[in-house]
């Protein structure tokens, strides 16, 4: 769908309102990661975003609910070239791309799929014994979340867990880890039902920083009354830009870390 430029820019000037569907956790000011907003892009407000990733300068998105799909998305228009639509028995979850393959999780069916990046043809299926939420990779192993504080590292050949870490902050577990992205040696995770993105050390699971997206989320919600939680992180390595969106959000926002 199309959004006029002025409509999108209104995101930056709308007055704040109460956060919807959020259970915000307190975060110490010294642990907050500063960022600046670079640009606003359109996003399909009917897309129940579960995964977002960039490969070779191309943006890919996955969605959940009935008719879950994976598509390459034109960042300038928000339009998708739909390639994969799941059977309705599968609730699509996160995706990641590694070695010219797309890896996808499903929610409660505990089945994952592997596709050829070029043709989008399915190569294989794999099973796991937990819910599937987010997925990313450190360019060696896949890293998956199940909605808890646990992150599993999967071997790309066997697709079995070879390592597990528990996300903690000041000695307490940090749960509800959802969509994942590997950024400059750290795991960034949406914390479901909050406006936080947590930065996790993949070695020991410690949360070393948080991005508070509350202001951004509160300005997006009025643009679509059905807008749901923050969910979607994609990192573009060359520009060091993060793309942020959410379920049923009418916009995708490019941000950059402040030095």
N, C-alpha and C positions, 0 to 999 in steps of 0.2 A: 504494500500500500504506500501511497505517496504522502509525504509531509512537507509542506512549504518550509522554506528556509527560516522565515520569521517564526513559524510555529515551533520549530525545533529549538531555535535560540531562546524561546520563551522559557525553556527549562532553566536557563541560567538566571532569569530575572524574576520568576514567580516567587511569591512569598512562601515561606515554609509552612507546612501543616503537620498535623500529628502523624507519626509513622504508622503505617498499616501493617498488621500481621507481624509485629516485631516484638521480640523479647530481648531487649538490648542488655548486654553484659557491660559492666563497668570496665574501663580500660585506663591504665595509668597514662597520663599525658606524655611521659617520657618514652613510652612504648609505641606511640602512634607514629605511623609512617606518613610524612607529608607528601602531597601530590598536587599537581595542577591539572586543570581541565584544558585539553588542547582543542577538541572538536566534537561536535554532536553529529551522529549519523542516524538515518532512519532505521527502524527495526520493525519487523512484522509483529504487530500487537496481538496476533493470534498464535504466535509461536511460544509454546510452553517450554522454554529453553532449559535443556538439561546438560548440554555440553557445548563448548566453544573452543576452537583451536585454529591456529594459523600454521600453514605449511607451504614453504616456497612462495610466500607472499599471497597465498590464497586462503580465504576465510571459510571455515567449515562449521556447521552448527548441527546439533541433534536436538530433538524434542521428545517429550513424553506424551502421555494420554493416548486416546484412540487415534489411530492413523499416525503413530510416531514416525518421524522421518529423519534422514541424514541428507544434508544438501550443501553444496557449495553456494556461498552467499556473496552477492555483489555488495561490497561495503558502501558504495556510493548511493545505492538505491534501496538496499534492504531486500531485494528480490532474490528468491532462491531458484536454483536449477535443481529441482528435486530428482534425485537419482535412486534413493533407497526408501521405500515405505514398508514398515514392518506390518506383519499380520497383527490384527487387533488384540490377540492374546498376549502380545508383548508390549510392555510399557518401557519405551526407550529411555535410556539414561545417558551417562557421559560418553564422550569419544576422545580418542587421542590418535595421533598419526606417528608411526615409527617404521623405518625401513620400507617405505612405500606401501604400507598397509594401514588401514583404518581399523582400530579396535573399538568395539562398542559393548557397553554393558546394558543389561535390562534389569528392572527393579526386583520383583519378587519371584520371577520365573527362574532366576539363578542360572541363566544361560547368556553367554556372550557370543559375539560374532566378530569375525575377521574378514575384511573386504580388501580387494585389490584397489589401491588408490587411483590408478589410472582408469580402470574399467568399471569400478564399483561392483564387480561381481563378487559373490560370497565365496571365500576360500575355505573357511571352516567354522565350526561352532565349538565352544568350550563351556564347561560347567564349573560352578563354584558353590560353596556351602554357606553363603551369606547373601544379604541383599546387595545389589549393585547400585552404587550412587555415582561418584565421580571417578575419573581415570585420567592419568597423565603419564609421562615417562621421563626418566633422567637420561635418556638416550642409551641406556643399557637395559634396565628393567622397566616394566609397567608398574605404576603405583595406583592403587585403587582404594576408595573409601566405601564404607558401608553405612554411613549415617551415625557412627559412634566416634570415639576418639582414636580408633585403631586405623592404621594405614598399612596395607599389605604391598610388598614388592613381589611382582610375579616375573618368573623367567619367561622370556618371549617365545621359547620353543615348547616347553612343557606346559606353560600357562599355569604353573603351580607356584604357590607362595614359597619364596626363598628367604624372606625376612619380614619381620613385623615391628612396627614402632607404635608407641602410644603418645599422642600429642598432649603435652602438659604445659601449664603456665604457672609459675611460682608453686610448683608441687601439686597442683590440681589438674585433673584431666580436662581437656578441652574437647567437648563432644560436638555432635551434629555437623561433622565435616562433610561437605557436599562436593560441589564441582571443584576440580583441581587444575592447577597449572604449575609447571616447573619453570621457575624464573631465576636465572643467574645463580644456580646452585641451591635454591631453596624451593620448598613446596608452598604455593599459595593456595588457600582453600576458602571457599565461601562457607561461612558458618550459618547453616540453615536457620531460618526464622530470625536472623539478625541482619544488621546492615554492616557487619564486619567481614573483612577478608583477613585471615590470619596467615602469618609468615612462619613456616615451620622448618627447623633444621632437620634434614633427612637422616642425619647420623644418630641423633638421640631423641628426636621428637619434640624438643623444646620449642615453644612459641617465642620467637625473638622479636616480633613486631606485629602490629595490627594496622589495617587501613580502615578508617571509619568513613563509610559511604552514606551516612545518615542524611546529610544535607542534600546530596545528589538524589537519593531515593525519594525524599520528601518532595522534591521538585518534579520528579517523574510521575508519581502517583496521580496527581490531578489531571494529567493528560490522558489517562485511561482509567476509568473507574474500576476496571477488572484487573489492573496491574497487580502482580503478585510479588513474591520475594525476590531479592537480589540473587541472581544465579547466572554466572557466565563470566569467565576470565580467559582472555586470549592474549598471548605475548608475542610481539613482533620484534625479533632480535635486533635487526639492523637499526631500526628507529628507537629501540628501547621503549616502545609504546605499549600500554595495556589497553585492551578493549574490554569494557565492562557493560553488562546488560543484566536483565532479569526475566523471569517468566512473565509473558504477556506485556513486556515493556514496549512502548512505542518508540524507544530510542536506544541507541548503543553509543556509549561515551568513551572517547579516547582520552586517557590520562597518562601522565608521565611523572615519575618520581622526582621530587625536588632534591637537589644536592645539599 
